[in-house]
Amino acid sequence: MCVCVCVCNVGGGVDFGHNALRDSLAGWITEVTGRRAPTEEYVTAWDRPKVPAEMDPETGLPKIEHARLDVSFIDGAGRRAYVDVAVTSAATTRAAERAKRAATDGAAADDMVRTKRSRYPPHKNPGCPMVPFVVEALGRLSPGAEDLLRALAPVDKQTRSVVLRRAKQSLSVVIQTRLADLLLGAERSRGAAAPVAA
């Protein structure tokens, strides 16, 4: 598979896939908790100056990169919790990184989790957990994503297994649809004809 398909935003496919994953997860959380799980909430505690620094011409102050978290919900302890969704891939243009990811299962997800934790450090917003919900391009969930699903699933064993299986199937459909869209977008960008309706 071409590296570009996994790392480039061909035809907006990466953004569309991210948003579909976010919405699927928010819907699942709403369903299992019985409480609405809003998306795209701003959390000022995690705002930071833009890097490289940009100045606002009107105020003369540094421009701010606003923290916008993908999903929020109330956890079992009654706290406001946040989820930031990401899809990552073992594919990369950096040879050393590619070798590391090829040798270690889940390395791409682990790298993205570290990136998310660096962007949203817990000490900036204590009492409000943030879970990096990372999915690798071929479907592997990060340990934190697995833990979140298990933490929110019902306790009853029979119901729990059905709910968790359905969640993973739905996420798999979203990821595979995203991959198909990226592949089709890459073909169209190379000048291949789009499929014709029957």
Rosetta blueprint (number, residue, H / E / L):
1 M L
2 C L
3 V H
4 C H
5 V H
6 C H
7 V H
8 C L
9 N L
10 V H
11 G H
12 G H
13 G H
14 V H
15 D H
16 F H
17 G H
18 H H
19 N H
20 A H
21 L H
22 R H
23 D H
24 S H
25 L H
26 A H
27 G H
28 W H
29 I H
30 T H
31 E H
32 V H
33 T H
34 G L
35 R L
36 R L
37 A L
38 P L
39 T E
40 E E
41 E E
42 Y E
43 V L
44 T H
45 A H
46 W H
47 D L
48 R E
49 P E
50 K L
51 V L
52 P L
53 A L
54 E L
55 M E
56 D L
57 P L
58 E L
59 T L
60 G L
61 L L
62 P E
63 K L
64 I E
65 E E
66 H L
67 A L
68 R E
69 L E
70 D E
71 V E
72 S E
73 F E
74 I E
75 D L
76 G L
77 A L
78 G L
79 R L
80 R E
81 A E
82 Y E
83 V E
84 D E
85 V E
86 A E
87 V E
88 T E
89 S L
90 A L
91 A L
92 T L
93 T L
94 R L
95 A H
96 A H
97 E H
98 R H
99 A H
100 K H
101 R H
102 A H
103 A H
104 T L
105 D L
106 G L
107 A H
108 A H
109 A H
110 D H
111 D H
112 M H
113 V H
114 R H
115 T H
116 K H
117 R H
118 S H
119 R H
120 Y L
121 P L
122 P H
123 H H
124 K H
125 N L
126 P L
127 G L
128 C L
129 P L
130 M E
131 V E
132 P E
133 F E
134 V E
135 V E
136 E E
137 A L
138 L L
139 G L
140 R L
141 L E
142 S L
143 P H
144 G H
145 A H
146 E H
147 D H
148 L H
149 L H
150 R H
151 A H
152 L H
153 A L
154 P L
155 V L
156 D L
157 K H
158 Q H
159 T H
160 R H
161 S H
162 V H
163 V H
164 L H
165 R H
166 R H
167 A H
168 K H
169 Q H
170 S H
171 L H
172 S H
173 V H
174 V H
175 I H
176 Q H
177 T H
178 R H
179 L H
180 A H
181 D H
182 L H
183 L H
184 L H
185 G H
186 A H
187 E H
188 R H
189 S H
190 R L
191 G L
192 A L
193 A L
194 A L
195 P L
196 V L
197 A L
198 A L
